[in-house]
Amino acid sequence: MKVLQVVPSLAPEWGGPVKVVNELAGALEVIGVSSEIISAQGRRVGNPETVTNDIPIHLFETGPIARLWTAHTPGLKKTLARKIPDFDLVHIQELWHYPGYIASKIARSRNVPYIVTIHGELNEWNLQQKRLKKQIYMTAIQQGILQKSAALHAITQAESNRIRQLEIETPVAMIPNGIHTEEFENLPDRSQFVSRYPELENRLIVLFLGRIQQKKGLDILAQAFGNLVRTRDDVRLVVAGPDEDNTLTEVKTILKSHGALEKAVFPGMLTGEQKLEALSAADIFTLTSYSEGFSVALLEALSAGLPLVITDECNFPEVGDSRAGFVVRPNDSETASALMSLLDSADLRREMSENARRLVRSNYTWERIAEKMFTLYENVIAGNFRAIT
């Protein structure tokens, strides 16, 4: 089986979908699926890091039109027209971008089935961002891409439900993201991260690690943390990630208004060993989002044994069901209360840490996810896919 993965960017600042595409392709290779990846680089989509697996990657430089249509690359159409007939299936990752449009168009013309992974892009909050532009694009282009695909891939049950609410009739497969848990089995010593930030010494650490953008709800976290540290000095906040749309300035302003700015650390984007060091040093991981698809960062935190404080908009109710953390509504009072419960009890943190590792190893390893994806691919290629959950 040969599958062409099409993604707008492989730059690390593009977030979870980049890691998902690379790791999914590698996991599928192990069970006999030969993959190649097509992506753009340059204006608005960044440049990829070196990829460690042996999956062939074809990168195309963006052109002037990319200012208006993200990931538009002049050379992509001709290459896809030549390559797509050699594949059994095209897997399009994300919405709204030129590579997905041109790949779907050529796949249909060559009678090669394609599927689309939504990656949270149909959530109500996401649809409200650049609302008019997305409405026009959905009507003119995206609706047709989704309706004519052989299957849609939802990464959460909430996303699958959302597809039906939008009256998209294409059959849906609900398959979550995965994680290589072995990467988190021998974490660095906590002291390696703390040594670079002495203000963290002998303090409990609350960690956010991801893109610093409005939808991540960092205003909620900043308000909650600001209120919390009015009565205690044994906790520090680490907000790690690339800043988007100047969201970090808002976060710092909120913290400063509470007199808590000096109790927070902002190390920027962390990857590789530095990210593992931050996860090792943390006592609690937070994601107080207004909207999520299915966060890879949460899988990483669970694999590292961190108890979570997340919002219900993260679409991960299993965290609460398995007592691997607290699932709260997106507001600062519930967030502060959940953080306080964990900060006050080392026993509770230990219990949730064990549950966190158990949850991810039972359900979210790439081995398990790749098997489900292989079944989806097989059914789509055979023309008998209906729906799976």
Contacts in CASP RR format, 6 or more apart in sequence:
PFRMAT RR
TARGET T0000
AUTHOR 0000-0000-0000
METHOD contacts of the structure
MODEL  1
MKVLQVVPSLAPEWGGPVKVVNELAGALEVIGVSSEIISAQGRRVGNPET
VTNDIPIHLFETGPIARLWTAHTPGLKKTLARKIPDFDLVHIQELWHYPG
YIASKIARSRNVPYIVTIHGELNEWNLQQKRLKKQIYMTAIQQGILQKSA
ALHAITQAESNRIRQLEIETPVAMIPNGIHTEEFENLPDRSQFVSRYPEL
ENRLIVLFLGRIQQKKGLDILAQAFGNLVRTRDDVRLVVAGPDEDNTLTE
VKTILKSHGALEKAVFPGMLTGEQKLEALSAADIFTLTSYSEGFSVALLE
ALSAGLPLVITDECNFPEVGDSRAGFVVRPNDSETASALMSLLDSADLRR
EMSENARRLVRSNYTWERIAEKMFTLYENVIAGNFRAIT
1 32 0 8 1.000
1 33 0 8 1.000
1 34 0 8 1.000
1 88 0 8 1.000
1 89 0 8 1.000
1 374 0 8 1.000
1 377 0 8 1.000
1 378 0 8 1.000
1 381 0 8 1.000
2 33 0 8 1.000
2 34 0 8 1.000
2 35 0 8 1.000
2 36 0 8 1.000
2 86 0 8 1.000
2 87 0 8 1.000
2 88 0 8 1.000
2 89 0 8 1.000
3 28 0 8 1.000
3 33 0 8 1.000
3 34 0 8 1.000
3 35 0 8 1.000
3 36 0 8 1.000
3 87 0 8 1.000
3 88 0 8 1.000
3 89 0 8 1.000
3 90 0 8 1.000
3 91 0 8 1.000
3 377 0 8 1.000
4 35 0 8 1.000
4 36 0 8 1.000
4 37 0 8 1.000
4 38 0 8 1.000
4 83 0 8 1.000
4 84 0 8 1.000
4 87 0 8 1.000
4 89 0 8 1.000
4 90 0 8 1.000
4 91 0 8 1.000
4 103 0 8 1.000
5 21 0 8 1.000
5 24 0 8 1.000
5 25 0 8 1.000
5 35 0 8 1.000
5 36 0 8 1.000
5 37 0 8 1.000
5 38 0 8 1.000
5 91 0 8 1.000
5 93 0 8 1.000
6 37 0 8 1.000
6 38 0 8 1.000
6 39 0 8 1.000
6 90 0 8 1.000
6 91 0 8 1.000
6 92 0 8 1.000
6 93 0 8 1.000
6 99 0 8 1.000
6 100 0 8 1.000
6 103 0 8 1.000
7 17 0 8 1.000
7 18 0 8 1.000
7 21 0 8 1.000
7 37 0 8 1.000
7 38 0 8 1.000
7 39 0 8 1.000
7 93 0 8 1.000
7 94 0 8 1.000
7 99 0 8 1.000
8 14 0 8 1.000
8 39 0 8 1.000
8 40 0 8 1.000
8 45 0 8 1.000
8 70 0 8 1.000
8 71 0 8 1.000
8 93 0 8 1.000
8 94 0 8 1.000
8 97 0 8 1.000
8 98 0 8 1.000
8 99 0 8 1.000
8 100 0 8 1.000
9 18 0 8 1.000
9 39 0 8 1.000
9 40 0 8 1.000
9 41 0 8 1.000
9 45 0 8 1.000
9 46 0 8 1.000
9 48 0 8 1.000
9 71 0 8 1.000
10 18 0 8 1.000
10 21 0 8 1.000
10 22 0 8 1.000
10 37 0 8 1.000
10 39 0 8 1.000
10 41 0 8 1.000
10 48 0 8 1.000
10 49 0 8 1.000
10 51 0 8 1.000
10 57 0 8 1.000
10 59 0 8 1.000
11 18 0 8 1.000
11 41 0 8 1.000
11 45 0 8 1.000
11 46 0 8 1.000
11 47 0 8 1.000
11 48 0 8 1.000
11 49 0 8 1.000
12 18 0 8 1.000
12 48 0 8 1.000
12 49 0 8 1.000
12 269 0 8 1.000
12 271 0 8 1.000
13 46 0 8 1.000
13 211 0 8 1.000
13 242 0 8 1.000
13 269 0 8 1.000
14 45 0 8 1.000
14 46 0 8 1.000
15 210 0 8 1.000
15 211 0 8 1.000
15 296 0 8 1.000
16 177 0 8 1.000
16 295 0 8 1.000
16 296 0 8 1.000
16 297 0 8 1.000
17 93 0 8 1.000
17 94 0 8 1.000
17 117 0 8 1.000
17 119 0 8 1.000
18 48 0 8 1.000
19 296 0 8 1.000
20 93 0 8 1.000
20 119 0 8 1.000
20 177 0 8 1.000
20 178 0 8 1.000
20 296 0 8 1.000
21 37 0 8 1.000
21 93 0 8 1.000
22 37 0 8 1.000
22 51 0 8 1.000
22 53 0 8 1.000
22 55 0 8 1.000
23 178 0 8 1.000
23 179 0 8 1.000
23 180 0 8 1.000
23 366 0 8 1.000
24 178 0 8 1.000
24 366 0 8 1.000
24 369 0 8 1.000
24 370 0 8 1.000
24 373 0 8 1.000
25 35 0 8 1.000
25 37 0 8 1.000
25 53 0 8 1.000
25 55 0 8 1.000
26 35 0 8 1.000
26 53 0 8 1.000
26 55 0 8 1.000
26 366 0 8 1.000
27 366 0 8 1.000
27 367 0 8 1.000
27 369 0 8 1.000
27 370 0 8 1.000
28 35 0 8 1.000
28 370 0 8 1.000
28 373 0 8 1.000
28 374 0 8 1.000
29 35 0 8 1.000
29 53 0 8 1.000
29 54 0 8 1.000
29 55 0 8 1.000
30 367 0 8 1.000
30 370 0 8 1.000
31 370 0 8 1.000
31 371 0 8 1.000
31 374 0 8 1.000
33 370 0 8 1.000
33 374 0 8 1.000
33 377 0 8 1.000
35 55 0 8 1.000
36 55 0 8 1.000
36 56 0 8 1.000
36 57 0 8 1.000
36 58 0 8 1.000
36 83 0 8 1.000
36 87 0 8 1.000
37 55 0 8 1.000
37 56 0 8 1.000
37 57 0 8 1.000
37 58 0 8 1.000
38 58 0 8 1.000
38 60 0 8 1.000
38 76 0 8 1.000
38 79 0 8 1.000
38 80 0 8 1.000
38 83 0 8 1.000
38 99 0 8 1.000
38 103 0 8 1.000
39 45 0 8 1.000
39 48 0 8 1.000
39 57 0 8 1.000
39 58 0 8 1.000
39 59 0 8 1.000
39 60 0 8 1.000
39 71 0 8 1.000
39 99 0 8 1.000
40 59 0 8 1.000
40 60 0 8 1.000
40 61 0 8 1.000
40 62 0 8 1.000
40 66 0 8 1.000
40 71 0 8 1.000
40 72 0 8 1.000
40 73 0 8 1.000
40 76 0 8 1.000
40 98 0 8 1.000
40 99 0 8 1.000
41 47 0 8 1.000
41 48 0 8 1.000
41 59 0 8 1.000
41 60 0 8 1.000
41 61 0 8 1.000
41 62 0 8 1.000
42 61 0 8 1.000
42 62 0 8 1.000
42 66 0 8 1.000
43 62 0 8 1.000
43 63 0 8 1.000
43 66 0 8 1.000
43 67 0 8 1.000
44 62 0 8 1.000
44 66 0 8 1.000
44 67 0 8 1.000
44 70 0 8 1.000
44 71 0 8 1.000
45 62 0 8 1.000
45 66 0 8 1.000
45 70 0 8 1.000
45 71 0 8 1.000
48 57 0 8 1.000
48 59 0 8 1.000
49 271 0 8 1.000
51 57 0 8 1.000
58 79 0 8 1.000
60 73 0 8 1.000
60 74 0 8 1.000
60 75 0 8 1.000
60 76 0 8 1.000
60 79 0 8 1.000
61 73 0 8 1.000
62 71 0 8 1.000
62 72 0 8 1.000
62 73 0 8 1.000
63 72 0 8 1.000
63 73 0 8 1.000
63 74 0 8 1.000
65 72 0 8 1.000
65 74 0 8 1.000
65 98 0 8 1.000
66 72 0 8 1.000
66 73 0 8 1.000
66 98 0 8 1.000
69 97 0 8 1.000
69 98 0 8 1.000
70 96 0 8 1.000
70 97 0 8 1.000
70 98 0 8 1.000
71 97 0 8 1.000
71 98 0 8 1.000
71 99 0 8 1.000
72 98 0 8 1.000
73 98 0 8 1.000
73 99 0 8 1.000
76 98 0 8 1.000
76 99 0 8 1.000
76 102 0 8 1.000
77 102 0 8 1.000
77 106 0 8 1.000
80 102 0 8 1.000
80 103 0 8 1.000
80 106 0 8 1.000
81 106 0 8 1.000
81 110 0 8 1.000
84 90 0 8 1.000
84 103 0 8 1.000
84 106 0 8 1.000
84 107 0 8 1.000
84 110 0 8 1.000
84 112 0 8 1.000
85 110 0 8 1.000
85 112 0 8 1.000
87 112 0 8 1.000
88 112 0 8 1.000
88 113 0 8 1.000
88 377 0 8 1.000
88 381 0 8 1.000
89 112 0 8 1.000
89 113 0 8 1.000
89 114 0 8 1.000
89 115 0 8 1.000
89 377 0 8 1.000
89 380 0 8 1.000
89 381 0 8 1.000
90 103 0 8 1.000
90 104 0 8 1.000
90 107 0 8 1.000
90 112 0 8 1.000
90 113 0 8 1.000
90 114 0 8 1.000
90 115 0 8 1.000
91 114 0 8 1.000
91 115 0 8 1.000
91 117 0 8 1.000
91 153 0 8 1.000
92 99 0 8 1.000
92 100 0 8 1.000
92 103 0 8 1.000
92 104 0 8 1.000
92 114 0 8 1.000
92 115 0 8 1.000
92 116 0 8 1.000
92 117 0 8 1.000
92 145 0 8 1.000
92 149 0 8 1.000
93 116 0 8 1.000
93 117 0 8 1.000
93 119 0 8 1.000
94 100 0 8 1.000
94 117 0 8 1.000
94 118 0 8 1.000
94 119 0 8 1.000
94 121 0 8 1.000
95 116 0 8 1.000
95 118 0 8 1.000
95 119 0 8 1.000
95 121 0 8 1.000
95 122 0 8 1.000
95 142 0 8 1.000
95 145 0 8 1.000
96 121 0 8 1.000
96 134 0 8 1.000
96 137 0 8 1.000
96 142 0 8 1.000
100 116 0 8 1.000
100 145 0 8 1.000
101 141 0 8 1.000
101 145 0 8 1.000
103 114 0 8 1.000
104 114 0 8 1.000
104 116 0 8 1.000
104 145 0 8 1.000
104 148 0 8 1.000
104 149 0 8 1.000
107 113 0 8 1.000
107 114 0 8 1.000
108 114 0 8 1.000
108 148 0 8 1.000
113 149 0 8 1.000
113 150 0 8 1.000
113 380 0 8 1.000
113 381 0 8 1.000
113 383 0 8 1.000
114 149 0 8 1.000
114 150 0 8 1.000
115 149 0 8 1.000
115 150 0 8 1.000
115 151 0 8 1.000
115 152 0 8 1.000
115 153 0 8 1.000
115 173 0 8 1.000
115 376 0 8 1.000
115 380 0 8 1.000
116 145 0 8 1.000
116 146 0 8 1.000
116 149 0 8 1.000
116 152 0 8 1.000
116 153 0 8 1.000
117 152 0 8 1.000
117 153 0 8 1.000
117 155 0 8 1.000
118 152 0 8 1.000
118 153 0 8 1.000
118 154 0 8 1.000
118 155 0 8 1.000
118 159 0 8 1.000
118 163 0 8 1.000
119 155 0 8 1.000
119 293 0 8 1.000
120 126 0 8 1.000
120 155 0 8 1.000
120 156 0 8 1.000
120 159 0 8 1.000
120 291 0 8 1.000
120 292 0 8 1.000
120 293 0 8 1.000
120 294 0 8 1.000
122 159 0 8 1.000
122 162 0 8 1.000
122 163 0 8 1.000
122 166 0 8 1.000
123 159 0 8 1.000
123 162 0 8 1.000
123 291 0 8 1.000
123 292 0 8 1.000
123 293 0 8 1.000
124 162 0 8 1.000
124 291 0 8 1.000
125 215 0 8 1.000
125 290 0 8 1.000
125 291 0 8 1.000
125 313 0 8 1.000
126 215 0 8 1.000
126 291 0 8 1.000
127 134 0 8 1.000
129 215 0 8 1.000
143 168 0 8 1.000
146 152 0 8 1.000
146 168 0 8 1.000
146 170 0 8 1.000
147 168 0 8 1.000
147 169 0 8 1.000
147 170 0 8 1.000
148 170 0 8 1.000
149 170 0 8 1.000
150 170 0 8 1.000
150 380 0 8 1.000
150 383 0 8 1.000
150 385 0 8 1.000
151 170 0 8 1.000
151 171 0 8 1.000
151 172 0 8 1.000
151 173 0 8 1.000
151 376 0 8 1.000
151 380 0 8 1.000
151 385 0 8 1.000
152 163 0 8 1.000
152 168 0 8 1.000
152 170 0 8 1.000
152 171 0 8 1.000
152 172 0 8 1.000
152 173 0 8 1.000
153 172 0 8 1.000
153 173 0 8 1.000
153 175 0 8 1.000
153 376 0 8 1.000
154 160 0 8 1.000
154 162 0 8 1.000
154 163 0 8 1.000
154 172 0 8 1.000
154 173 0 8 1.000
154 174 0 8 1.000
154 175 0 8 1.000
155 174 0 8 1.000
155 175 0 8 1.000
155 176 0 8 1.000
155 177 0 8 1.000
155 293 0 8 1.000
155 294 0 8 1.000
156 174 0 8 1.000
156 176 0 8 1.000
156 293 0 8 1.000
156 294 0 8 1.000
156 315 0 8 1.000
156 316 0 8 1.000
157 174 0 8 1.000
157 315 0 8 1.000
157 389 0 8 1.000
158 315 0 8 1.000
159 174 0 8 1.000
159 293 0 8 1.000
159 294 0 8 1.000
159 315 0 8 1.000
160 172 0 8 1.000
160 174 0 8 1.000
160 389 0 8 1.000
163 170 0 8 1.000
163 172 0 8 1.000
164 172 0 8 1.000
171 385 0 8 1.000
171 386 0 8 1.000
171 387 0 8 1.000
172 387 0 8 1.000
173 372 0 8 1.000
173 376 0 8 1.000
173 385 0 8 1.000
173 387 0 8 1.000
173 388 0 8 1.000
173 389 0 8 1.000
174 388 0 8 1.000
174 389 0 8 1.000
175 369 0 8 1.000
175 372 0 8 1.000
175 373 0 8 1.000
175 376 0 8 1.000
175 388 0 8 1.000
176 294 0 8 1.000
176 363 0 8 1.000
176 364 0 8 1.000
176 369 0 8 1.000
177 294 0 8 1.000
177 296 0 8 1.000
177 299 0 8 1.000
177 364 0 8 1.000
177 369 0 8 1.000
178 296 0 8 1.000
178 299 0 8 1.000
178 364 0 8 1.000
178 365 0 8 1.000
178 366 0 8 1.000
178 368 0 8 1.000
178 369 0 8 1.000
179 296 0 8 1.000
179 299 0 8 1.000
179 300 0 8 1.000
179 302 0 8 1.000
179 303 0 8 1.000
179 360 0 8 1.000
179 364 0 8 1.000
179 365 0 8 1.000
179 366 0 8 1.000
180 365 0 8 1.000
180 366 0 8 1.000
181 303 0 8 1.000
181 357 0 8 1.000
181 360 0 8 1.000
181 361 0 8 1.000
181 365 0 8 1.000
183 276 0 8 1.000
183 303 0 8 1.000
184 276 0 8 1.000
184 279 0 8 1.000
184 300 0 8 1.000
184 303 0 8 1.000
184 304 0 8 1.000
184 305 0 8 1.000
187 276 0 8 1.000
187 277 0 8 1.000
187 279 0 8 1.000
187 280 0 8 1.000
187 304 0 8 1.000
188 273 0 8 1.000
188 276 0 8 1.000
188 277 0 8 1.000
188 280 0 8 1.000
189 280 0 8 1.000
190 280 0 8 1.000
190 281 0 8 1.000
192 277 0 8 1.000
192 280 0 8 1.000
192 281 0 8 1.000
193 200 0 8 1.000
193 274 0 8 1.000
193 277 0 8 1.000
193 278 0 8 1.000
193 280 0 8 1.000
193 281 0 8 1.000
194 200 0 8 1.000
194 201 0 8 1.000
194 281 0 8 1.000
196 267 0 8 1.000
197 238 0 8 1.000
197 265 0 8 1.000
197 267 0 8 1.000
199 236 0 8 1.000
199 262 0 8 1.000
199 263 0 8 1.000
199 265 0 8 1.000
200 236 0 8 1.000
200 238 0 8 1.000
200 265 0 8 1.000
200 281 0 8 1.000
203 234 0 8 1.000
203 235 0 8 1.000
203 236 0 8 1.000
204 234 0 8 1.000
204 235 0 8 1.000
204 236 0 8 1.000
204 283 0 8 1.000
204 284 0 8 1.000
204 343 0 8 1.000
205 235 0 8 1.000
205 236 0 8 1.000
205 237 0 8 1.000
205 238 0 8 1.000
205 281 0 8 1.000
205 282 0 8 1.000
205 283 0 8 1.000
205 284 0 8 1.000
206 225 0 8 1.000
206 235 0 8 1.000
206 236 0 8 1.000
206 237 0 8 1.000
206 238 0 8 1.000
206 282 0 8 1.000
206 283 0 8 1.000
206 284 0 8 1.000
206 285 0 8 1.000
206 286 0 8 1.000
206 339 0 8 1.000
207 238 0 8 1.000
207 240 0 8 1.000
207 278 0 8 1.000
207 279 0 8 1.000
207 281 0 8 1.000
207 282 0 8 1.000
207 284 0 8 1.000
207 285 0 8 1.000
207 286 0 8 1.000
207 301 0 8 1.000
207 306 0 8 1.000
208 216 0 8 1.000
208 218 0 8 1.000
208 221 0 8 1.000
208 237 0 8 1.000
208 238 0 8 1.000
208 239 0 8 1.000
208 240 0 8 1.000
208 285 0 8 1.000
208 286 0 8 1.000
208 287 0 8 1.000
209 238 0 8 1.000
209 240 0 8 1.000
209 241 0 8 1.000
209 270 0 8 1.000
209 275 0 8 1.000
209 278 0 8 1.000
209 279 0 8 1.000
209 285 0 8 1.000
209 297 0 8 1.000
209 300 0 8 1.000
209 301 0 8 1.000
210 216 0 8 1.000
210 240 0 8 1.000
210 241 0 8 1.000
210 242 0 8 1.000
210 297 0 8 1.000
211 241 0 8 1.000
211 242 0 8 1.000
211 244 0 8 1.000
212 218 0 8 1.000
212 239 0 8 1.000
212 241 0 8 1.000
212 242 0 8 1.000
212 243 0 8 1.000
212 244 0 8 1.000
212 247 0 8 1.000
212 248 0 8 1.000
212 251 0 8 1.000
213 244 0 8 1.000
213 245 0 8 1.000
213 247 0 8 1.000
214 245 0 8 1.000
214 247 0 8 1.000
214 290 0 8 1.000
215 289 0 8 1.000
215 290 0 8 1.000
215 291 0 8 1.000
215 292 0 8 1.000
216 247 0 8 1.000
216 287 0 8 1.000
216 288 0 8 1.000
216 289 0 8 1.000
216 290 0 8 1.000
217 288 0 8 1.000
217 289 0 8 1.000
217 290 0 8 1.000
217 311 0 8 1.000
217 330 0 8 1.000
218 239 0 8 1.000
218 247 0 8 1.000
218 250 0 8 1.000
218 251 0 8 1.000
218 288 0 8 1.000
219 250 0 8 1.000
219 251 0 8 1.000
219 254 0 8 1.000
220 288 0 8 1.000
220 311 0 8 1.000
220 330 0 8 1.000
220 331 0 8 1.000
220 332 0 8 1.000
220 335 0 8 1.000
221 237 0 8 1.000
221 239 0 8 1.000
221 251 0 8 1.000
221 286 0 8 1.000
221 288 0 8 1.000
221 332 0 8 1.000
221 335 0 8 1.000
222 251 0 8 1.000
222 254 0 8 1.000
222 255 0 8 1.000
222 258 0 8 1.000
222 260 0 8 1.000
223 254 0 8 1.000
223 258 0 8 1.000
223 332 0 8 1.000
223 335 0 8 1.000
224 288 0 8 1.000
224 332 0 8 1.000
224 333 0 8 1.000
224 335 0 8 1.000
224 336 0 8 1.000
224 339 0 8 1.000
225 235 0 8 1.000
225 237 0 8 1.000
225 255 0 8 1.000
225 258 0 8 1.000
225 260 0 8 1.000
225 263 0 8 1.000
225 264 0 8 1.000
225 336 0 8 1.000
225 339 0 8 1.000
226 254 0 8 1.000
226 255 0 8 1.000
226 258 0 8 1.000
226 259 0 8 1.000
226 260 0 8 1.000
227 258 0 8 1.000
227 332 0 8 1.000
227 336 0 8 1.000
228 235 0 8 1.000
228 336 0 8 1.000
228 339 0 8 1.000
228 340 0 8 1.000
228 343 0 8 1.000
229 235 0 8 1.000
229 258 0 8 1.000
229 260 0 8 1.000
229 263 0 8 1.000
230 258 0 8 1.000
232 343 0 8 1.000
233 263 0 8 1.000
234 343 0 8 1.000
235 263 0 8 1.000
235 343 0 8 1.000
236 263 0 8 1.000
236 264 0 8 1.000
236 265 0 8 1.000
237 255 0 8 1.000
237 260 0 8 1.000
237 263 0 8 1.000
237 264 0 8 1.000
237 265 0 8 1.000
238 264 0 8 1.000
238 265 0 8 1.000
238 266 0 8 1.000
238 267 0 8 1.000
238 278 0 8 1.000
238 281 0 8 1.000
238 282 0 8 1.000
239 248 0 8 1.000
239 251 0 8 1.000
239 264 0 8 1.000
239 265 0 8 1.000
239 266 0 8 1.000
240 266 0 8 1.000
240 267 0 8 1.000
240 268 0 8 1.000
240 269 0 8 1.000
240 270 0 8 1.000
240 275 0 8 1.000
240 278 0 8 1.000
241 267 0 8 1.000
241 268 0 8 1.000
241 269 0 8 1.000
241 270 0 8 1.000
242 268 0 8 1.000
242 269 0 8 1.000
243 268 0 8 1.000
248 266 0 8 1.000
252 261 0 8 1.000
252 264 0 8 1.000
252 266 0 8 1.000
255 261 0 8 1.000
255 263 0 8 1.000
255 264 0 8 1.000
267 274 0 8 1.000
267 278 0 8 1.000
270 277 0 8 1.000
270 278 0 8 1.000
275 300 0 8 1.000
276 304 0 8 1.000
279 285 0 8 1.000
279 300 0 8 1.000
279 301 0 8 1.000
279 304 0 8 1.000
279 306 0 8 1.000
280 304 0 8 1.000
282 301 0 8 1.000
282 304 0 8 1.000
282 306 0 8 1.000
283 306 0 8 1.000
283 307 0 8 1.000
283 342 0 8 1.000
283 343 0 8 1.000
283 349 0 8 1.000
284 306 0 8 1.000
284 307 0 8 1.000
284 308 0 8 1.000
284 309 0 8 1.000
284 339 0 8 1.000
284 342 0 8 1.000
284 343 0 8 1.000
284 349 0 8 1.000
285 297 0 8 1.000
285 298 0 8 1.000
285 301 0 8 1.000
285 304 0 8 1.000
285 306 0 8 1.000
285 307 0 8 1.000
285 308 0 8 1.000
285 309 0 8 1.000
286 308 0 8 1.000
286 309 0 8 1.000
286 310 0 8 1.000
286 335 0 8 1.000
286 339 0 8 1.000
287 295 0 8 1.000
287 297 0 8 1.000
287 298 0 8 1.000
287 308 0 8 1.000
287 309 0 8 1.000
287 310 0 8 1.000
287 311 0 8 1.000
287 314 0 8 1.000
288 309 0 8 1.000
288 310 0 8 1.000
288 311 0 8 1.000
288 328 0 8 1.000
288 330 0 8 1.000
288 335 0 8 1.000
289 295 0 8 1.000
289 310 0 8 1.000
289 311 0 8 1.000
289 313 0 8 1.000
289 314 0 8 1.000
289 330 0 8 1.000
290 311 0 8 1.000
290 313 0 8 1.000
290 330 0 8 1.000
291 313 0 8 1.000
292 313 0 8 1.000
292 314 0 8 1.000
292 315 0 8 1.000
292 316 0 8 1.000
293 314 0 8 1.000
293 315 0 8 1.000
294 315 0 8 1.000
294 316 0 8 1.000
295 314 0 8 1.000
295 316 0 8 1.000
298 308 0 8 1.000
298 310 0 8 1.000
298 314 0 8 1.000
298 316 0 8 1.000
298 319 0 8 1.000
299 360 0 8 1.000
299 364 0 8 1.000
301 308 0 8 1.000
301 356 0 8 1.000
302 308 0 8 1.000
302 319 0 8 1.000
302 324 0 8 1.000
302 356 0 8 1.000
302 357 0 8 1.000
302 359 0 8 1.000
302 360 0 8 1.000
302 364 0 8 1.000
303 356 0 8 1.000
303 357 0 8 1.000
303 360 0 8 1.000
303 361 0 8 1.000
305 353 0 8 1.000
305 354 0 8 1.000
305 356 0 8 1.000
305 357 0 8 1.000
306 353 0 8 1.000
306 356 0 8 1.000
307 324 0 8 1.000
307 325 0 8 1.000
307 326 0 8 1.000
307 342 0 8 1.000
307 348 0 8 1.000
307 349 0 8 1.000
307 352 0 8 1.000
307 353 0 8 1.000
307 356 0 8 1.000
308 319 0 8 1.000
308 324 0 8 1.000
308 325 0 8 1.000
308 326 0 8 1.000
308 352 0 8 1.000
308 356 0 8 1.000
309 325 0 8 1.000
309 326 0 8 1.000
309 328 0 8 1.000
309 335 0 8 1.000
309 338 0 8 1.000
309 339 0 8 1.000
309 342 0 8 1.000
310 316 0 8 1.000
310 319 0 8 1.000
310 325 0 8 1.000
310 326 0 8 1.000
310 327 0 8 1.000
310 328 0 8 1.000
311 327 0 8 1.000
311 328 0 8 1.000
311 329 0 8 1.000
311 330 0 8 1.000
311 335 0 8 1.000
312 327 0 8 1.000
312 328 0 8 1.000
312 329 0 8 1.000
312 330 0 8 1.000
313 330 0 8 1.000
314 327 0 8 1.000
316 327 0 8 1.000
317 327 0 8 1.000
318 324 0 8 1.000
318 359 0 8 1.000
318 363 0 8 1.000
319 325 0 8 1.000
319 326 0 8 1.000
319 327 0 8 1.000
319 359 0 8 1.000
320 326 0 8 1.000
320 327 0 8 1.000
322 355 0 8 1.000
322 358 0 8 1.000
322 359 0 8 1.000
323 351 0 8 1.000
323 352 0 8 1.000
323 355 0 8 1.000
324 352 0 8 1.000
324 355 0 8 1.000
324 356 0 8 1.000
324 358 0 8 1.000
324 359 0 8 1.000
325 338 0 8 1.000
325 342 0 8 1.000
325 352 0 8 1.000
325 355 0 8 1.000
325 356 0 8 1.000
326 338 0 8 1.000
326 341 0 8 1.000
326 342 0 8 1.000
328 334 0 8 1.000
328 335 0 8 1.000
328 337 0 8 1.000
328 338 0 8 1.000
341 348 0 8 1.000
342 348 0 8 1.000
342 349 0 8 1.000
342 352 0 8 1.000
372 388 0 8 1.000
375 388 0 8 1.000
376 385 0 8 1.000
376 388 0 8 1.000
379 385 0 8 1.000
379 386 0 8 1.000
END
